[in-house]
Amino acid sequence: MLIAFANSKGGVGKSTLAVHLAAWLYDHGKSVALLDVDKQRSSSTWIAEAEPKLTVCTAETHEEVASSAQELAKTHEFIVADAPGGLEELSRTVLILAHLAVFPVLPSILDLRSVAEATKLLKFAQSINGGHPDGKLVLNRVRKRDRISRELAEAAPGLGLTVARSTIRDLQAFRLAAQQGTVVTRMGSRQRPAATEVTQLVVELLTDKLVFADRSQNRTASVDKSGVGEERIYGKASLAK
């Protein structure tokens, strides 16, 4: 399964969410690779520091994107792709190959308009792939009492995207994680609010696959759709099909 993080605007949190999704899947026993197509290479640099054992691949051309995705799919259950900011042709290639396209958006009307441009690429990919990939809009760096955030959530469905129920707040934990070369889900109880939001988002994005193997403690975590986990000692396990 290839999950692409895309947007026509940079600085919306694509790399942050891509890194956290990849690390979360790895820590829960999944074979996962990160495909970095963004020229800034933020996500590949970050994940290489956070988890050196996780497969990382970069690509600069259409041919490299396609061949890398095909090769990685042979040995990995999940490929997390960080697409370039902007509406360049590489973004189109990534979306054509994706099974799920995630569009992070910041709480501003200007950012909502940028997503409206990005969804044109999504619709192009869907037109040649029988309606795929699915598109999901994720509100990132949200202040829950912020009026603009509420208006954004109300306006987003007009784009024809599904809006994720799970949101990611503007928490210092994510900036600290980037500075320390780690992810919030590995930062202990002090950063639990941020870690919980990441878990809830991952579970919502992969809602049909709710049982994960925990690589760190050789156990499984059964997680319901609300993101609440119930851990049981079962030994090594894989995602539920």
Secondary structure as GFF3:
##gff-version 3
##sequence-region A 1 241
A	DSSP	beta_strand	2	7	.	.	.	ID=ss1
A	DSSP	alpha_helix	14	27	.	.	.	ID=ss2
A	DSSP	beta_strand	32	36	.	.	.	ID=ss3
A	DSSP	alpha_helix	42	50	.	.	.	ID=ss4
A	DSSP	beta_strand	55	58	.	.	.	ID=ss5
A	DSSP	alpha_helix	62	75	.	.	.	ID=ss6
A	DSSP	beta_strand	78	85	.	.	.	ID=ss7
A	DSSP	alpha_helix	89	97	.	.	.	ID=ss8
A	DSSP	beta_strand	100	105	.	.	.	ID=ss9
A	DSSP	alpha_helix	109	128	.	.	.	ID=ss10
A	DSSP	beta_strand	134	142	.	.	.	ID=ss11
A	DSSP	alpha_helix	147	155	.	.	.	ID=ss12
A	DSSP	three_ten_helix	156	159	.	.	.	ID=ss13
A	DSSP	beta_strand	162	163	.	.	.	ID=ss14
A	DSSP	beta_strand	168	169	.	.	.	ID=ss15
A	DSSP	alpha_helix	172	180	.	.	.	ID=ss16
A	DSSP	three_ten_helix	184	186	.	.	.	ID=ss17
A	DSSP	three_ten_helix	189	191	.	.	.	ID=ss18
A	DSSP	alpha_helix	192	205	.	.	.	ID=ss19
A	DSSP	beta_strand	211	214	.	.	.	ID=ss20
A	DSSP	beta_strand	219	223	.	.	.	ID=ss21
A	DSSP	beta_strand	229	232	.	.	.	ID=ss22
###
